Amino acid sequence: MTRLFVDVHILQTVPPSNINRDDTGSPKSAVYGGVPRARVSSQAWKRATRQMFRDVLDPATLGVRTKRVVELVAERIHGLAADLDAPETLAAQVLKDAGIKLEKPKRGKKDDTAAEAPEQSGYLLFLSASQVDRLAVLAIDSARTGTPIDKSAARAAAQGDNSIDVALFGRMVADSADLNIDAAAQVAHAISVHAVNNEFDYFTAVDDRAPENNAGAGMLGYVEFNSSTLYRYATVNTAMLRENLGDDTATVNAVTTFLTAFVKSMPTGKQNTFANRTLPEAVLISLRTDQPVNLVGAFEEPVNAAGAARAIGAAKALVTRLQDVEHSYGDGSTETLVVAAGDAAGELTPLGEPLRFSAALEQVAAKVRLALGGHA
């Protein structure tokens, strides 16, 4: 197996929007290069990516991240063996045998139902559908035979057969480190390539049943927003992904699925208010054998529009940065594929002729197969 990292660099212009809010409801931000930037957290875009997996894959093959793991496994037990009593008790036992610590859910001041609710994990636990199935089968076999669940078998059930989302984004189990899975994908916080100052939209709404002589608004308020051209970056370690999935074909499919979902997804914050969904102006996919390289340094000096579309200036800066990095540190093995829409395409031709996104994915898949030994 040859070491291969798949880096994806994206330039994407987003109109007035508030797709990722902080605790005050304001669009998230960061200071970079001494100026304020719009920011979208990596967590927000990872979730959007995971949600889009459900559009391109069978949802039944994907993982679930939840504290309500007892309910999750109990539902599967009931689906496989509806005649068994107390599936929540069976589910709790097999999870504990797997090394997952459970606790009673915390009860709110006016909530008297928590005492009756099934136990939960103290943290969000990421389990693949196959892992849920295998845990359920162990619990059912134990109930049918009356024999205790083998703890090593329970741990094995929670470890193998990772779904692609678990394999890509990893899992941390604080109480049982052997259940941890290192993430094969890393996602950076997206930031604007230019300085951004948030704006405020003052809005009113009319009560449709207000009397005709009432000139006042039924509701008023304001929402904070900004618009920006974002630089987005992620990388996939194909060797680690292969280790997590245990199969060459699944690894190739996971890489192309991740690229598809990461490139085309959009966090849903305030989507109904702003209808801000766009697709990227430019996508660069770099296939590297040395190490992942984030090219955000191209935008430490903010890109100014200066009479042209900001995405054009950003594309030019991105090309220059990549060429400089390769000239100073590269060994000539990096291959970069270009996908572009609009005027930014002209600035990217020094890296290669722009491709259709589908054609770029086919080339990536071929390179990943080769890195895996050509067996996929």
N, C-alpha and C positions, 0 to 999 in steps of 0.2 A: 504494500500500500504506500503510495506517495503522499506526502503531506500536502494538503491543499486547503487554502482559505478562500472563501467566496465573499468578497467585499462588495457592497452595493452602496453607491453614492447617488443621492437624489436631490434635484432642485425642483421645488414645487411652490407655485404661487397660490396663496389662499386669500380670497377676498375678505371683506369685513366679516369677522367671526370671533367666537370665543369657545374654541374646541376643547380647551383643557384649563379648568379653573382652579385657582388656589382656594384657601379656606375662607376668603372674603368674597368670592365670586368673580374676582378679577382674572383676566387671562394671565397664565403663568409667564414669568419673565426671567431674564438673567442678564448680568452685565458681562460682556465679553469685548475685549479690545477697548475697554474704557467707556463703552456706550451701552445703553439699555437695549436688549433684544427681546423679541417675542420668543417664547419657548413652549414646546410641547414635550411633556415628559416621556421618557422611554416606556414607562409602564402604560401610559395611555395608548401609545401606538402598538405596543405588544398585545394589549387586549383587543384593539381593533383588528390586528392581524389574526389573532386566535378566533375572533368572531367570523372573519371571512373564511377561515378554514371550513366552516360549516356550509359555505356556499359551494365549495369545490370538492369536498370530501363527504363521505357518509358520516353524519353526526354521531352515529352509533359507534364509530371506530375511534372517536376522539376522547380526550380526558375530561374530567370534571374537577374543578378546584372549589372546595367547599369545607366549611367546618362541620357540616351536617353529614359526616361520613357514615354514621350509624344508620341514619335514614336511607342514605344512598344504597348501602349494602343490604339493608333490610328489604328495600323495595325489590332488589334483584333476587333475594332469597324467596320472597313471596311469589315472584314471577316464575321461578323455577320449581317451587314446592309449596303451592298454596295451601296444602293440608297441614303444614307445620304451624304450631302455635308460637307466639312470642318471637317473631322474626327479629325484632329490635334487640332482644336479649342475645340471640344467636350472633347477630351482627357485631354487637359490642364485644362479645367474647373473642371472636376471630380477629378483630382489629387489635384488641389488647394482646393477643398471642403473637400478632405480627410486630409488636413493639410500639404501637401507637397509643399514646397516652390520651385518655378520655376524661372529661369532666362534665358536671352538670352545667347547662347553659345559665348564664347570669340572668337574674330576674330584675326587671324594671320595677319602679315604685308602684305602678298600678297593674303589674303583670303577675297574675297568680297561676299562670299556666306552665311556667318554666319548670316547676317541680315535677310535672307530669310528662314533660318532653324528654325524648331520648337524649342520652349523653352526646357530647360533641367533642371534637378535637379542639385544643386550645389555640389552633392556628389554621389557616387555610391549607388544606392538604390536597395535593394534586395526584389523582389516581386515573389511570387509563381504564377504558371500558373493560379490557381484558383482565386487568388486575381486580376490578370489582367482581367480575364473573368468577374468577378463580377463588377469591376469598369467600364468595357466596357458596360455591360448591364445597369448599372445606367445611363450612359451617353446617351445611345440609348433611354431609356425610357423617359428621360428628353427631348430629341430632338423630340420624337414622340408626347408627350403630351403637350409640351410647358411649363411645370412646372419646377421651379428650382430644382436642386438636393438637397436632404436633406443631410446636412453635417454629421449628426450622422450616416446616412446610408452609406455615402462615407467612413467615418472612419472605420465603421464595415466591409466594403468590403475589406479594406486594412489590416485588422487585423486578420480575421479568415482564416481557411483552409490553414495553413502553409504547404508547401512542406517539405520533409524531410531535404533538404539542408538548408532551412531557419531555420527550427527547431533546427538543429544541430549546425549551425554556427552563428545563431543570426542575428539581424539587428539593426543598430543604425540610428535614424533619428534625427539629431541635432535640427531641428526646431519644432519637435512634439514628445515629449518624450513618449506619450501614444502609439505611433506606434513602439516603441523599443521592441525587442525580445531578451531576454537573451539567450546566446548560451548554449546549453546543452552539447556540446563537447569542450574540451580544448586540444590544440595540442602544444607540446613543440618544441623548436628548436632542431633539430637533431645535435649532435656533435660526433666527432670521439672519440673512447675510448682510443686513443693513440695520441702522438704528431704528427703533420703533417707540413711539409714544402712544399709550392707550387713549382711546376716545370714549365718549359717553353718548349713548342714544337715549334721549328723553322720549318716553312714549306715553300715549293715553289710549284708553279703550272706552267705547261707548256702550252703555247699557241699552240693549235693543228694546227693552220694555219700559224705558224711562218716559215720563210724560213729555209732550211736545214742548212745554214751556220750561223744561229743564235743560239748560245749556251746559251744565257741568259734565265732566267725565265720570264714568262709572269706576274707573281705575286709572292710576297713573304711577309711573316709576321710571327707572332708568336701568340700562344694561351697559356694561363696559365691553369694549371690543377693540380689535386692531386688525390690520391686514398686513401681509408680509410675504416675502419670498423666502422659503425655508430651505436650509441644508439638512438633509436627513442621512443617517449612516447606520448600517448594520453589517455584521459579519457572521459567517457560519464556518465553524471548524468541522470539516467533513470527516476527519478521522474520529473525532469525539462523537459526532452524530452516528457514525457507523458502529461505534462501541455501544452507544445507547440503544440503537435499534437492532443490532445483531444481524442485519441483512443488507446486502448490497443494493438490491432493487428498491427496497424501502428507503434507503439513504438517498438514492438519486431522486426518487419521487418527493421526498421530504424537502430537499434543496429547492427544487423547482416550485413546489407548493408554497414554501416560505417566501420565495422571491415574488411569486404572483400575488400573494396576499399582502406582503409588506408594501409592495409598490402601489397596489390599487386600493388599499384600505384607507379609511379616514375615521379618526375618533368622532364620536357622535355628539359631543357637547354642543348644546344650543343649535343643533342641526335644523330643527324646525323653524327657528327664528331667523337664521341667516342663509340656509340652503347653500352652504359654502363648499360642497363637495367638488373637488377638482382632480385632475390627473397630472402627473409630473410633466414639467417642460423637458427635463433631461434625466436619464438614468444611465449611470456608468456601472458596469459590473466588472470588477477586477478579479482575476483568478491568480492567486499568489501562492508561492511555495515557501516564502520566507516568514512573514508574519502579517497579521492584519494591520492596516494603516488608515487611520481616520484623517481625512483631508480638511478638517475644519480650519486649519491654519490659513487656508486660502481666503478666509473671511474675517481674520483678526482686524484687518483694516476694512471698515464697512464699505460695501459696494454702493456707489452713487449712480443714480440713473443717468444723469447728464444728457438728457434728451433722447435716450434709448430705453428700451425695456430693461428693467433691472435684471431679469433672468439672463439677458445676453451678457451683461457685465459679469454676472456670477458664473456663467458657463466659461467665459474666458479665464477668470481667476482660478476656477477649478482645474482647467486643463493645464495652466501654468504650474499650479502647485503639484499636480501629479507628475508632470514632466520633471520638475525640479527634484522631487523625492526619488524618482527612478534614476535620474542622472547621478545623484549624490550617494544613494544607498542601494540601488537595484543591481541585480545580476543579469538582467536581460530576460528573465524567465516570466515576468508578469505579462499577462494578456488582458487587455481591456476591451469590452464590448460596449457599444454605444447605442442607446435608444433615445431619440429626441423628437420633439414636436414643436413646430413653430420656428421662429427666427433663431433660437438658441442652437439649432442644429448646425448652422454654419460655423460656430465657434468650436464645435467638438470634432470636426473632421480631422484635425491633426492626430487624433487618437484612433481614427478609423471611420469608415463610412457607416452612418447610422443604419441600424437594422430594425425590422419589426420586432416587437417585444417577444412574440412567439418564436421567431428565429433565434433570438438571443438565448431564450430558455433552452432550445434544442442544443445549441452549442455548449451551454453550461452543463447540460445533462451528459453530453459526450465527454467533456473534460472530467467530470466527476467519475464517470464509469472508468475512464482510463486511469485516474488516480487510485481507484479501488482495485485495479488489477484487470480491468476489462471483463469482469464476471457478471455485471448487472445487466 
